[in-house]
Amino acid sequence: MESAPRQLIYVTRDPSADLNSRFHERGWHVEVVNSARDVRRAVRAGTAAGGLLDL
């Protein structure tokens, strides 16, 4: 039985394609955003999510 995809919000101005693909390989749905406004849009009410902040 497959588990539901996990959501990861990746906040960065220069996303790493290698890192992004590694998360996808491990079953994460990665949403790349570059501002606080976009983070608010990416967060879905009632859904758990992980976050990665690349400064």
CNS distance restraints for C-alpha pairs under 8 A (distance, minus, plus):
assign (resid   5 and name CA) (resid  27 and name CA) 5.57 0.50 0.50
assign (resid   5 and name CA) (resid  28 and name CA) 5.51 0.50 0.50
assign (resid   5 and name CA) (resid  29 and name CA) 5.91 0.50 0.50
assign (resid   6 and name CA) (resid  27 and name CA) 6.56 0.50 0.50
assign (resid   6 and name CA) (resid  28 and name CA) 4.70 0.50 0.50
assign (resid   6 and name CA) (resid  29 and name CA) 5.71 0.50 0.50
assign (resid   6 and name CA) (resid  48 and name CA) 7.93 0.50 0.50
assign (resid   6 and name CA) (resid  49 and name CA) 6.81 0.50 0.50
assign (resid   6 and name CA) (resid  50 and name CA) 7.92 0.50 0.50
assign (resid   7 and name CA) (resid  28 and name CA) 5.72 0.50 0.50
assign (resid   7 and name CA) (resid  29 and name CA) 4.79 0.50 0.50
assign (resid   7 and name CA) (resid  30 and name CA) 6.07 0.50 0.50
assign (resid   7 and name CA) (resid  31 and name CA) 7.53 0.50 0.50
assign (resid   7 and name CA) (resid  48 and name CA) 7.23 0.50 0.50
assign (resid   7 and name CA) (resid  49 and name CA) 4.85 0.50 0.50
assign (resid   7 and name CA) (resid  50 and name CA) 6.22 0.50 0.50
assign (resid   8 and name CA) (resid  28 and name CA) 6.37 0.50 0.50
assign (resid   8 and name CA) (resid  29 and name CA) 6.03 0.50 0.50
assign (resid   8 and name CA) (resid  30 and name CA) 4.83 0.50 0.50
assign (resid   8 and name CA) (resid  31 and name CA) 6.22 0.50 0.50
assign (resid   8 and name CA) (resid  49 and name CA) 5.56 0.50 0.50
assign (resid   8 and name CA) (resid  50 and name CA) 4.59 0.50 0.50
assign (resid   8 and name CA) (resid  51 and name CA) 5.36 0.50 0.50
assign (resid   8 and name CA) (resid  52 and name CA) 7.30 0.50 0.50
assign (resid   9 and name CA) (resid  30 and name CA) 6.00 0.50 0.50
assign (resid   9 and name CA) (resid  31 and name CA) 5.01 0.50 0.50
assign (resid   9 and name CA) (resid  32 and name CA) 6.13 0.50 0.50
assign (resid   9 and name CA) (resid  33 and name CA) 7.11 0.50 0.50
assign (resid   9 and name CA) (resid  39 and name CA) 7.24 0.50 0.50
assign (resid   9 and name CA) (resid  42 and name CA) 7.14 0.50 0.50
assign (resid   9 and name CA) (resid  43 and name CA) 7.95 0.50 0.50
assign (resid   9 and name CA) (resid  49 and name CA) 7.08 0.50 0.50
assign (resid   9 and name CA) (resid  50 and name CA) 6.22 0.50 0.50
assign (resid   9 and name CA) (resid  51 and name CA) 4.72 0.50 0.50
assign (resid   9 and name CA) (resid  52 and name CA) 6.26 0.50 0.50
assign (resid  10 and name CA) (resid  30 and name CA) 6.70 0.50 0.50
assign (resid  10 and name CA) (resid  31 and name CA) 5.96 0.50 0.50
assign (resid  10 and name CA) (resid  32 and name CA) 4.74 0.50 0.50
assign (resid  10 and name CA) (resid  33 and name CA) 6.13 0.50 0.50
assign (resid  10 and name CA) (resid  51 and name CA) 5.89 0.50 0.50
assign (resid  10 and name CA) (resid  52 and name CA) 4.79 0.50 0.50
assign (resid  10 and name CA) (resid  53 and name CA) 6.20 0.50 0.50
assign (resid  10 and name CA) (resid  54 and name CA) 7.61 0.50 0.50
assign (resid  11 and name CA) (resid  32 and name CA) 6.01 0.50 0.50
assign (resid  11 and name CA) (resid  33 and name CA) 4.97 0.50 0.50
assign (resid  11 and name CA) (resid  34 and name CA) 5.28 0.50 0.50
assign (resid  11 and name CA) (resid  35 and name CA) 7.12 0.50 0.50
assign (resid  11 and name CA) (resid  39 and name CA) 7.57 0.50 0.50
assign (resid  11 and name CA) (resid  51 and name CA) 7.59 0.50 0.50
assign (resid  11 and name CA) (resid  52 and name CA) 6.07 0.50 0.50
assign (resid  11 and name CA) (resid  53 and name CA) 4.88 0.50 0.50
assign (resid  11 and name CA) (resid  54 and name CA) 6.02 0.50 0.50
assign (resid  12 and name CA) (resid  32 and name CA) 7.11 0.50 0.50
assign (resid  12 and name CA) (resid  33 and name CA) 6.37 0.50 0.50
assign (resid  12 and name CA) (resid  34 and name CA) 5.09 0.50 0.50
assign (resid  12 and name CA) (resid  53 and name CA) 6.48 0.50 0.50
assign (resid  12 and name CA) (resid  54 and name CA) 5.07 0.50 0.50
assign (resid  12 and name CA) (resid  55 and name CA) 6.90 0.50 0.50
assign (resid  13 and name CA) (resid  33 and name CA) 7.79 0.50 0.50
assign (resid  13 and name CA) (resid  34 and name CA) 5.34 0.50 0.50
assign (resid  13 and name CA) (resid  54 and name CA) 7.93 0.50 0.50
assign (resid  15 and name CA) (resid  20 and name CA) 7.56 0.50 0.50
assign (resid  15 and name CA) (resid  32 and name CA) 7.27 0.50 0.50
assign (resid  16 and name CA) (resid  20 and name CA) 6.09 0.50 0.50
assign (resid  17 and name CA) (resid  21 and name CA) 6.09 0.50 0.50
assign (resid  18 and name CA) (resid  22 and name CA) 6.28 0.50 0.50
assign (resid  19 and name CA) (resid  23 and name CA) 6.41 0.50 0.50
assign (resid  20 and name CA) (resid  24 and name CA) 6.40 0.50 0.50
assign (resid  20 and name CA) (resid  30 and name CA) 6.97 0.50 0.50
assign (resid  21 and name CA) (resid  25 and name CA) 6.16 0.50 0.50
assign (resid  22 and name CA) (resid  26 and name CA) 6.49 0.50 0.50
assign (resid  23 and name CA) (resid  27 and name CA) 6.61 0.50 0.50
assign (resid  23 and name CA) (resid  28 and name CA) 5.37 0.50 0.50
assign (resid  23 and name CA) (resid  29 and name CA) 7.69 0.50 0.50
assign (resid  23 and name CA) (resid  30 and name CA) 7.15 0.50 0.50
assign (resid  24 and name CA) (resid  28 and name CA) 5.01 0.50 0.50
assign (resid  24 and name CA) (resid  29 and name CA) 6.33 0.50 0.50
assign (resid  24 and name CA) (resid  30 and name CA) 6.97 0.50 0.50
assign (resid  31 and name CA) (resid  42 and name CA) 7.24 0.50 0.50
assign (resid  33 and name CA) (resid  38 and name CA) 5.73 0.50 0.50
assign (resid  33 and name CA) (resid  39 and name CA) 6.41 0.50 0.50
assign (resid  34 and name CA) (resid  38 and name CA) 6.70 0.50 0.50
assign (resid  34 and name CA) (resid  39 and name CA) 7.84 0.50 0.50
assign (resid  35 and name CA) (resid  39 and name CA) 6.42 0.50 0.50
assign (resid  36 and name CA) (resid  40 and name CA) 6.41 0.50 0.50
assign (resid  37 and name CA) (resid  41 and name CA) 6.56 0.50 0.50
assign (resid  38 and name CA) (resid  42 and name CA) 6.13 0.50 0.50
assign (resid  39 and name CA) (resid  43 and name CA) 6.26 0.50 0.50
assign (resid  43 and name CA) (resid  47 and name CA) 7.65 0.50 0.50
assign (resid  43 and name CA) (resid  49 and name CA) 7.49 0.50 0.50
